[in-house]
């Protein structure tokens, strides 16, 4: 199993997630998002008291740096539905739906390595039923038409199994 990639801890404000003490049995999928903004704006928004939104992780475009904003055991407010929030981990990616220049190889690789680790650690199958776009669990376009699913899933598999 791939080790956990390095993360920088940027905790979300306590008012923007639910403390839950979840374990592997309660986590069954990963939801992929695009922030519609910068890495720093996403992290700052999650740290703003009362914003009522958060994600477990945020990935920076230029170098793939990973910020962890909510502990995996807690419930991030990210998918617009309580059932999905309650049973998933969320990853925001710096950028905008309709601007593919944000989706760098560094970002894809960093995110895929993180997802491979999370899937191994929590026993989540590596497939498109368990690694989903936000649009698959809520009425939204996220992560948008430029998210390269085939390449991303190939990378997740590669990191998981070498």
C-alpha positions in Angstrom: 0.0 0.0 0.0 1.2 3.5 -0.8 2.1 5.7 2.2 0.2 8.8 3.0 1.6 11.7 1.0 2.8 14.8 2.9 0.1 17.1 3.9 0.0 20.6 5.4 -2.5 21.0 8.2 -4.8 24.0 7.7 -7.8 23.2 10.0 -11.3 24.3 9.0 -13.2 26.2 11.6 -15.1 23.9 13.9 -18.4 25.5 12.8 -17.9 24.2 9.2 -17.9 20.4 9.8 -19.3 17.8 12.1 -17.2 16.0 14.6 -18.0 12.3 14.1 -15.1 10.0 15.1 -15.8 7.8 12.0 -13.8 4.8 11.2 -13.2 2.8 8.0 -16.6 1.1 8.3 -18.4 4.4 7.9 -16.3 5.7 4.9 -17.2 4.2 1.5 -16.3 6.8 -1.2 -14.2 9.7 -2.3 -15.8 12.8 -3.8 -13.8 14.9 -6.3 -14.4 18.7 -6.4 -13.0 21.7 -8.2 -12.9 24.8 -5.9 -13.9 27.4 -8.4 -11.1 29.4 -6.9 -7.5 29.3 -5.7 -6.0 26.9 -3.2 -5.6 29.7 -0.6 -9.2 31.0 -1.1 -10.6 27.5 -0.5 -8.5 27.0 2.6 -9.4 30.5 3.9 -13.1 29.9 3.2 -13.1 26.7 5.2 -11.4 28.5 8.1 -14.0 31.3 8.0 -16.4 30.8 10.9 -19.9 30.2 9.7 -19.1 29.6 6.0 -20.9 26.2 6.5 -18.6 24.4 4.0 -15.4 22.4 4.2 -13.5 19.6 2.5 -11.1 17.1 4.0 -8.3 18.0 1.5 -7.4 20.8 -1.0 -4.8 20.2 -3.8 -2.8 23.1 -5.2 -2.4 23.3 -9.0 1.2 24.4 -9.5 3.0 21.8 -7.3 0.3 19.4 -6.0 0.7 20.5 -2.4 -2.0 19.0 -0.2 -3.7 20.8 2.6 -5.7 18.8 5.1 -8.6 20.9 6.5 -10.8 18.3 8.2 -9.6 15.1 9.9 -10.8 12.0 8.0 -12.8 10.9 11.1 -14.9 14.0 10.9 -17.7 14.9 8.4 -16.8 17.7 6.0 -19.7 19.7 4.6 -19.0 19.3 0.9 -21.4 17.2 -1.2 -24.7 19.0 -0.7 -26.3 15.8 0.7 -26.0 14.6 4.3 -25.8 10.9 3.3 -22.9 11.5 1.0 -21.1 13.9 3.5 -21.6 11.3 6.2 -20.0 8.4 4.3 -17.3 10.1 2.1 -14.0 11.9 2.1 -13.7 15.0 -0.1 -10.9 16.5 -2.1 -11.1 20.0 -3.5 -8.8 20.9 -6.4 -7.6 24.5 -7.1 -9.1 25.9 -10.3 -12.2 26.5 -12.3 -14.5 24.0 -14.1 -14.1 25.6 -17.6 -10.4 26.3 -17.5 -8.3 23.2 -18.0 -5.0 25.0 -17.6 -5.5 24.6 -13.8 -5.5 20.8 -14.1 -1.8 20.2 -14.0 0.0 16.9 -14.0 1.4 17.8 -10.6 -2.2 18.2 -9.3 -3.5 15.0 -10.8 -0.5 13.0 -9.5 -0.7 14.4 -6.0 -4.4 13.9 -5.8 -4.2 10.3 -7.3 -1.5 9.3 -4.8 -3.7 10.7 -1.9 -6.8 8.8 -3.2 -4.8 5.6 -3.6 -3.6 5.9 0.0 -7.1 6.7 1.2 -8.7 3.8 -0.7 -6.1 1.4 0.7 -6.4 2.7 4.3 -10.2 2.7 4.4 -10.8 -0.3 2.2 -12.6 1.7 -0.6 -12.6 -0.1 -3.9 -10.8 1.8 -6.7 -13.5 2.2 -9.2 -15.8 5.0 -10.6 -18.6 3.9 -8.3 -16.5 4.8 -5.3 -14.3 7.6 -6.6 -16.9 10.0 -7.9 -17.4 13.6 -9.1 -19.5 15.9 -7.1 -21.9 16.0 -10.0 -22.6 12.3 -9.4 -24.0 12.9 -5.9 -25.6 16.3 -6.2 -27.0 18.7 -8.8 -23.8 20.5 -9.9 -21.3 20.5 -12.7 -18.3 19.9 -10.4 -15.6 18.9 -11.2 -16.6 20.0 -14.7 -16.1 18.8 -18.3 -12.3 19.2 -18.3 -11.6 16.7 -15.4 -9.7 13.9 -17.1 -11.2 10.9 -15.4 -9.5 8.2 -17.5 -6.0 9.6 -16.8 -6.9 10.2 -13.1 -8.1 6.7 -12.5 -5.1 5.2 -14.3 -2.9 7.2 -11.9 -4.9 6.1 -8.8 -4.4 2.5 -9.9 -0.7 3.0 -10.6 -0.1 4.5 -7.2 -2.1 1.8 -5.5 -0.5 -1.2 -7.3 2.7 0.2 -8.8 
